[in-house]
Amino acid sequence: MSRDSQLLEYGLPHLEPLTVQTGPGTPDTLGQLQKLLVLATSSTGIPFGAVNIITADRQHHVAALGIDPGVCSLEDSMCASVFLRGETTVVPDASRDPLFRDHPFVTGDVASIRFYASVPLTTAAGFVLGSLCVFSPEPARLSPDQKTALEIIASQVVEVFELQHHARMLARSLDEARNSNALLESFAGRISHDLRTPLTSVIGFSELGEMRNPAEAEDFRIIGRTSRRMLAMVDDILSFSRIGGVLRPCQVSLSALVQEVEEDLAFGFKESGAEIRVSDAALHADAEQLRILLQNLIQNAVAYRRLDVPPRIQVTAEAVPDGVAVHVRDNGKGIPAGERINVTDPLVRLHRADDPPGFGLGLATCVRIAQAHGGRLEIGSAPGGGTTVSVILPALALPGSAPTTATADAG
């Protein structure tokens, strides 16, 4: 890779702004460089300073103190003569130095620099970006402590550029992830359409065959059930591909979301005798995706219940050090500790006696929703048996002070 290509990876030499904001940590590179230059000149007592990025044919003052930032050719650059030496250069009087005494920045043709000190800006990988230099029209000297301070400041300048580099890579990764998600959703949509049409036809013909051929009705029923399961899987995969995209956060009530879930799952609640209790909380999240998350967790709590034990589900929220944790606890079969990591992978599910059919996308969908919010999902046990699924979401509002209780009709 050429020198200029490596510099471009850092957004240099022009300190190009990031095309994607990566959050509050997006670096103010120029502002930090200016502060470091102030520190460099004040700690050395030298009035002028510059951070120079050196390309294949130019020196760029990306930050300067006491002079106007500019660009010059390598022939007119003092730093270009020494920045690849790998060590700090200190020249008490450039007019007496063999390397610089005929230089236009020393002779008066461009400037009349006398004192000059330069520290190479070397990355951890050994690539030299340019130099940090301080200079003065008067001869001067640096004490050992001042020289050390200048070298430490130069290392901090490199850290600023590394932060810019990492931010650019993160912005690029975010762009790639968004493009990938868009392609995934488009692909899943096309596949869903292409599969849905023939599956719907198969289901229709199986129902027709069941009516016209009583002797072979069971065979046609098997074909129909299998096709419906496949159609359900197509719908689940399409839904999974769409989760975690653009968020539309707003203020939502945990109790109100749970009530919506109860209404959607009313039939299953009545059959199972399920009861759900929820302590209200004011949350800041994408309402639709959070409702899908809660629906998956509550539906799992009902589906994976213990035989002859009505499901009892508790939904709460509490403040934690890194945000707010929403807990969904049940008294069902539970998930063995050794399986808690695996069951969050797409299309992975436990195979236990009396477990209902499914495709292993419910918990995987919840993980994607949590991650889209910048959070995470954790699985643990519940008091007295069962499962506790905790979704930790950062920067959400604290739980409300007035808990409410919602109880499903046990029918």
C-alpha positions in Angstrom: 0.0 0.0 0.0 1.4 3.4 -1.0 2.1 6.1 1.6 -0.8 8.2 0.5 -3.2 5.2 0.6 -2.2 4.5 4.2 -2.8 8.2 5.1 -6.2 8.1 3.5 -7.2 5.3 5.8 -6.8 7.9 8.6 -8.8 10.5 6.7 -5.5 12.4 6.1 -4.1 14.8 5.1 -7.3 16.8 5.0 -9.1 15.6 8.1 -12.1 14.7 6.1 -15.3 14.6 8.2 -16.9 11.3 8.9 -19.8 10.5 6.6 -21.5 8.5 9.4 -21.8 9.8 12.9 -20.8 7.0 15.3 -22.3 8.6 18.4 -21.2 10.9 21.1 -17.7 9.5 20.9 -17.1 10.8 17.4 -13.8 12.6 17.7 -13.2 16.4 17.3 -9.8 15.7 15.8 -8.8 19.3 14.9 -9.9 20.7 18.3 -7.8 18.0 20.1 -4.8 18.7 18.0 -5.0 22.4 18.7 -5.1 21.8 22.4 -2.1 19.5 22.2 -0.2 22.2 20.3 -0.9 24.7 23.0 0.4 22.2 25.5 3.5 21.6 23.4 4.4 25.2 23.1 3.7 26.1 26.7 5.7 23.1 28.1 8.7 23.9 25.9 8.5 27.7 25.9 8.7 27.7 22.1 6.1 30.1 20.6 5.2 28.3 17.3 4.1 24.8 16.6 2.5 22.6 13.9 1.2 19.1 13.3 2.4 18.0 9.9 1.1 15.2 7.7 3.6 14.4 5.0 2.3 12.8 1.8 4.4 11.5 -1.1 5.0 15.0 -2.4 3.6 17.6 0.1 3.7 18.7 3.7 0.3 19.6 5.2 0.0 21.7 8.4 -3.3 20.0 9.6 -3.0 22.1 12.8 -0.8 25.1 13.6 -0.2 27.5 16.4 1.2 31.0 15.7 1.2 30.5 12.0 -1.5 29.9 9.3 -2.0 26.3 8.3 -0.7 25.7 4.8 0.8 23.2 2.3 4.3 23.2 1.0 6.5 20.9 -1.2 8.8 18.4 0.4 11.7 20.5 -0.9 10.6 23.4 1.2 9.8 21.3 4.3 12.2 21.1 7.2 10.3 18.1 8.8 10.4 16.1 5.5 14.2 16.0 5.9 14.2 14.3 9.3 10.7 12.7 10.1 11.7 9.2 9.0 14.8 9.1 11.2 12.8 7.5 14.0 14.1 9.9 16.6 13.5 13.4 17.9 15.4 16.1 16.1 16.4 19.2 18.2 18.3 22.1 16.5 19.3 25.0 18.8 20.3 27.3 15.9 19.3 26.2 12.4 21.5 28.9 10.8 24.5 26.9 12.2 23.2 23.5 11.3 24.7 21.9 8.1 21.4 20.3 7.2 19.3 23.5 7.6 21.5 26.5 7.2 20.7 26.9 3.5 17.0 26.1 3.9 14.6 28.8 2.7 12.8 28.7 6.1 16.1 29.6 7.7 17.8 31.9 5.3 14.9 34.4 5.3 13.6 33.6 1.8 10.5 32.2 3.4 11.1 32.6 7.1 14.0 33.1 9.6 13.7 30.0 11.8 16.5 29.5 14.3 15.3 27.0 17.0 13.7 23.9 15.5 12.5 20.6 17.2 10.6 17.8 15.5 9.2 14.5 16.8 8.0 11.8 14.3 4.4 10.8 14.6 4.8 7.0 14.5 1.8 4.6 14.9 1.9 1.3 16.8 2.3 -0.4 13.5 5.4 1.6 12.7 3.9 3.9 10.1 5.1 7.5 10.3 2.2 9.9 9.7 4.3 13.0 9.8 5.7 15.2 12.6 5.0 17.4 15.6 7.3 20.4 15.5 7.9 23.5 17.5 10.1 26.4 16.3 11.2 30.0 17.0 12.9 32.9 15.3 15.3 32.9 18.3 18.0 30.3 19.2 16.9 28.2 22.1 17.5 24.9 23.9 15.3 22.1 25.4 16.0 20.6 28.7 15.8 16.8 28.9 12.4 17.2 30.7 11.1 19.5 28.0 12.2 17.1 25.3 10.5 14.2 27.1 7.3 16.3 27.4 7.4 17.0 23.7 7.7 13.3 22.9 4.8 12.5 25.2 2.6 15.1 23.5 3.6 13.7 20.1 2.4 10.2 21.2 -0.9 11.8 22.2 -1.2 13.4 18.8 -0.8 9.9 17.4 -3.6 8.7 19.7 -5.9 11.4 18.3 -5.2 10.2 14.8 -5.7 6.5 15.9 -9.1 7.5 17.3 -10.0 9.2 14.0 -8.9 6.0 12.2 -11.0 3.7 14.4 -14.0 6.1 14.1 -13.7 5.9 10.3 -13.4 2.2 10.3 -16.5 2.0 12.6 -18.4 4.3 10.3 -17.4 2.2 7.3 -18.6 -1.0 9.1 -21.9 0.7 10.0 -22.4 1.6 6.4 -21.6 -2.0 5.3 -23.9 -3.4 8.0 -26.8 -1.2 6.9 -26.3 -2.1 3.3 -26.0 -5.8 4.2 -29.2 -5.6 6.3 -31.1 -3.9 3.4 -29.9 -6.6 1.0 -30.9 -9.3 3.5 -34.4 -7.9 3.9 -34.8 -7.5 0.1 -33.5 -11.1 -0.4 -35.8 -12.5 2.3 -38.7 -10.6 0.8 -38.1 -12.0 -2.7 -37.6 -15.6 -1.4 -40.7 -15.3 0.8 -42.8 -14.2 -2.2 -41.3 -17.0 -4.4 -42.0 -19.7 -1.8 -45.3 -18.4 -0.6 -47.1 -18.7 -4.0 -46.3 -22.4 -4.6 -46.8 -23.3 -0.9 -50.2 -21.7 -0.9 -51.0 -23.7 -4.1 -49.9 -26.9 -2.4 -52.1 -26.2 0.6 -55.0 -25.4 -1.6 -54.6 -28.6 -3.7 -54.1 -30.7 -0.6 -57.5 -29.4 0.8 -59.1 -30.1 -2.5 -57.6 -33.6 -2.7 -58.7 -34.3 0.9 -62.4 -33.5 -0.1 -62.3 -35.4 -3.4 -60.5 -38.5 -2.2 -61.7 -39.6 1.2 -59.7 -42.8 1.0 -56.5 -40.8 0.8 -57.6 -37.9 3.0 -54.9 -38.6 5.7 -52.1 -38.4 3.1 -53.5 -35.0 1.9 -53.8 -33.8 5.5 -50.1 -34.6 6.1 -49.2 -32.7 2.9 -51.2 -29.8 4.1 -49.8 -29.7 7.6 -46.2 -30.0 6.3 -46.8 -27.1 3.8 -48.4 -24.9 6.5 -45.4 -25.5 8.8 -43.1 -24.5 5.9 -45.2 -21.4 5.2 -45.0 -20.5 8.9 -41.2 -20.9 8.8 -41.0 -18.6 5.7 -43.0 -16.0 7.6 -40.8 -16.3 10.7 -37.6 -16.0 8.6 -39.0 -12.9 6.8 -39.9 -11.3 10.2 -36.5 -12.2 11.6 -34.7 -10.5 8.7 -36.6 -7.2 9.2 -35.8 -6.9 12.9 -33.1 -4.6 14.2 -33.2 -2.1 11.3 -33.9 1.6 11.8 -35.2 2.3 15.3 -38.0 4.8 16.0 -37.5 5.3 19.8 -40.3 7.0 21.8 -41.7 7.0 25.3 -43.6 3.8 25.8 -45.4 2.2 28.8 -44.3 -1.3 29.7 -47.8 -2.1 31.0 -49.5 -0.9 27.8 -47.2 -3.0 25.6 -47.9 -6.1 27.8 -51.6 -5.4 27.5 -51.3 -5.4 23.7 -49.4 -8.7 23.8 -52.2 -10.2 26.0 -54.8 -9.1 23.5 -52.8 -10.7 20.6 -52.3 -13.9 22.6 -55.8 -14.0 24.2 -56.8 -17.4 22.8 -53.6 -19.1 24.1 -54.0 -17.4 27.4 -57.5 -18.7 27.9 -56.6 -22.3 27.0 -53.6 -22.4 29.3 -55.1 -20.5 32.3 -52.1 -18.2 32.1 -51.8 -15.2 34.4 -49.5 -12.3 33.8 -48.5 -9.5 36.2 -46.7 -6.4 35.1 -45.1 -3.5 37.0 -45.4 -0.4 34.8 -42.3 1.4 33.6 -41.8 4.4 31.3 -39.3 3.2 28.7 -37.6 5.0 25.8 -37.4 2.5 22.9 -38.8 1.5 19.6 -42.4 0.6 20.6 -43.1 -1.9 17.8 -39.8 -3.9 18.2 -40.1 -3.9 22.0 -43.7 -5.2 21.7 -42.4 -8.0 19.4 -39.7 -8.8 22.0 -42.2 -9.0 24.8 -44.6 -11.1 22.7 -41.9 -13.6 21.9 -40.9 -14.0 25.6 -44.5 -14.2 26.9 -45.5 -16.6 24.2 -42.5 -18.8 25.1 -43.5 -18.7 28.7 -47.0 -20.0 27.8 -45.8 -22.5 25.2 -43.1 -24.0 27.4 -45.1 -24.4 30.6 -45.1 -27.4 32.8 -47.9 -29.9 32.5 -50.8 -29.3 34.8 -49.3 -26.1 36.1 -50.9 -22.8 34.8 -48.3 -20.4 33.6 -47.5 -17.5 35.9 -45.6 -14.7 34.2 -44.2 -11.6 35.8 -42.9 -8.6 33.8 -40.8 -6.0 35.6 -38.2 -3.3 35.0 -35.5 -2.0 37.2 -32.6 0.4 36.9 -29.1 -1.3 36.5 -25.7 0.4 36.2 -25.7 0.3 32.4 -29.4 1.2 31.8 -32.7 -0.5 32.5 -33.3 -4.3 32.7 -36.7 -5.6 31.7 -37.3 -9.0 33.2 -39.8 -11.6 32.1 -40.0 -14.5 34.7 -42.1 -17.6 34.3 -42.8 -20.9 36.2 -42.3 -23.1 33.2 -39.9 -25.9 32.3 -36.8 -23.7 32.5 -33.7 -23.8 30.3 -30.7 -25.8 31.4 -27.6 -23.6 32.1 -25.6 -25.4 29.5 -28.2 -24.6 26.8 -28.7 -20.9 27.5 -26.2 -19.7 25.0 -27.2 -22.0 22.2 -30.9 -21.4 22.3 -30.4 -17.7 21.3 -29.0 -18.8 17.9 -31.3 -18.8 14.9 -33.1 -22.1 14.2 -31.7 -23.7 17.4 -34.2 -25.1 19.9 -34.4 -27.6 22.6 -35.9 -31.0 21.9 -37.8 -32.1 24.9 -40.9 -34.3 25.4 -44.1 -32.3 25.2 -42.4 -29.2 23.7 -44.6 -27.5 21.1 -43.4 -27.2 17.5 -41.3 -24.2 16.5 -38.4 -23.0 14.4 -36.0 -21.5 17.0 -36.3 -17.9 16.0 -38.1 -16.4 19.0 -35.2 -15.9 21.3 -32.9 -15.1 18.3 -35.3 -12.3 17.3 -35.2 -10.9 20.9 -31.4 -10.9 20.8 -31.5 -8.9 17.6 -33.9 -6.4 19.0 -31.8 -5.9 22.2 -28.7 -5.5 20.2 -30.4 -3.0 17.8 -31.0 -0.9 20.9 -27.4 -1.2 22.0 -28.3 -3.7 24.7 -28.1 -7.4 25.4 -30.2 -10.4 26.4 -29.4 -12.7 29.4 -31.1 -15.9 30.4 -31.3 -17.2 34.0 -33.5 -19.3 36.3 -36.5 -18.1 38.1 -37.3 -18.6 41.8 -39.1 -21.9 42.3 -38.1 -23.1 38.8 -38.8 -21.6 35.4 -36.9 -19.1 33.4 -35.9 -15.4 33.7 -35.1 -13.6 30.5 -33.6 -10.2 31.1 -33.2 -7.6 28.4 -30.7 -4.8 29.4 -31.4 -1.7 27.4 -29.1 1.4 27.8 -30.4 4.9 28.4 -34.0 4.1 29.2 -36.1 5.9 31.7 -36.4 4.6 35.2 -39.3 2.4 36.1 -42.5 4.2 37.1 -43.3 4.6 40.7 -46.9 3.4 40.5 -46.9 -0.3 39.4 -49.9 -1.7 37.7 -51.1 -5.3 37.5 -52.7 -6.9 34.5 -54.3 -10.3 34.8 -55.3 -12.4 31.8 -58.7 -14.0 31.8 -58.1 -17.6 32.8 -61.3 -18.5 31.2 
